[in-house]
Each structure stands twice: as structure tokens, then as C-alpha cells.
Amino acid sequence: MTAPDGRDRISNWNLPNAITILRIVMAPIFFWLLLADGGADGPMRWWAAVIFIVAISTDWVDGQIARSRGLVTDLGKLLDPIADKLLTSGALVCLSILGELWWWVTILIVVREVGITVWRFVELGRGTVVPASSGGKAKTFAQAIAISLFLTPLWTLVGDWILWVNWAAMAVALALTVWSGLLYVRDAIRLAREHRAEPR
Ligand SMILES: O=P(O)(O)OC[C@H](O)CO
């Protein structure tokens, strides 16, 4: 399809966006598996961990395919962070419900993720698409590692010392979440000033 400016328009119905939607579909299956056995470390917990790891890994896959095949779309730029946040924030909420993670950690991260998403939609309404920053990508990677560690009952295999590793990984994820969030706040202030300076 060709846009009015003569350039080829990329269809939103492409492989990277389909993978992103698959990630969204996998999220409720993962939540159910994690919550269904009430925090036990049996087979359902292992399955929940596997599904989370597979689903969050598709974040890297869809990005790679989109860039290498020239299939980057505005829909993808919006949908990709939402799919990540659904999985990661949902996982944190489930872990807090199960009493395995302090609520204040979950709330801090979820408020940051929801806040950035709301801001993305506000900017979209003004005609600006805000893609994920490198800090945001590093934050998602750190969250994925920390959540995968929390989900996988490795303590049943190697002993309780692994819990220290889990908490250290969560601390790094939390720090990157706050840091990258503050950088977005700085960008939001700059963009708001630019919008105000635009002729009406
Ligand atoms: O921090 P955000 O909102 O830019 O999210 C980053 C994405 O999850 C990276 O895939």
C-alpha cells in the first residue's frame, strides 16, 4: 500500500505485531497458572515460569524481526510496551498476591508503567509517537530476569541462598525502573514545552 506522500506504507498486520498480540494472549494463561496453585512450587509453578520466559522472550524476537525486515509500525511501537507491561506488571501483582513480593515494590513499578503508558496515549493524541527508550528496554530486560528468578522455584533444587540472588536482581530492576521513568518525565516536560511553543 502507498501512503499519500508516495512512500510504501507498512501494514499493521505483520509478523512482529502478531507476535506482540500472542504475548498479550499468553498473559492470562500465565496469571492463571501462577495463581491457581496458591504459590506452591509444583508443576503449575514451573509451567507458569516457562510461559512467562517464553512470552517475555518474544519481546526481543518481535523487535529483531521488525527492524531487520523493515516492519516497524506506529502500532507496534505502542503495542509492544503495553504487552511487556501487561506481562511484567501482572506477574508482580500475582507475586504480591501470593505474598512473595512486597506490595510497595509492585505498586512503585506499576505506577511507573501505567504513568508512562498514559503519557504515550496523551502524546499520541497530539500526533507524537513515543517509542521505548534504551533505558526503558534495559529496565524491561532487568524486570524480565528478576521476575523469571522469582517465578522459577530454583530454591527447591539449589537451596535458599538463591533467594538473595532473586532479591538483588529485583533491586536492580527497581532501580532501572525508577531511573528510566525519571528520564521519561524529563522528556515529557521537554515535549510539553515544545507543544506549548507550537503555533496554533
Ligand atoms: O519503559 P518503556 O515503557 O519504554 O517500556 C520499554 C519496553 O517494554 C521495551 O520493550
The ligand as an ORCA input file, in Angstrom:
! r2SCAN-3c Opt
* xyz 0 1
  O       9.788      1.711     29.691
  P       9.006      1.637     28.455
  O       7.586      1.982     28.639
  O       9.601      2.404     27.319
  O       8.979      0.103     28.000
  C      10.026     -0.449     27.299
  C       9.562     -1.650     26.553
  O       8.967     -2.570     27.404
  C      10.716     -2.271     25.795
  O      10.288     -3.330     25.010
*
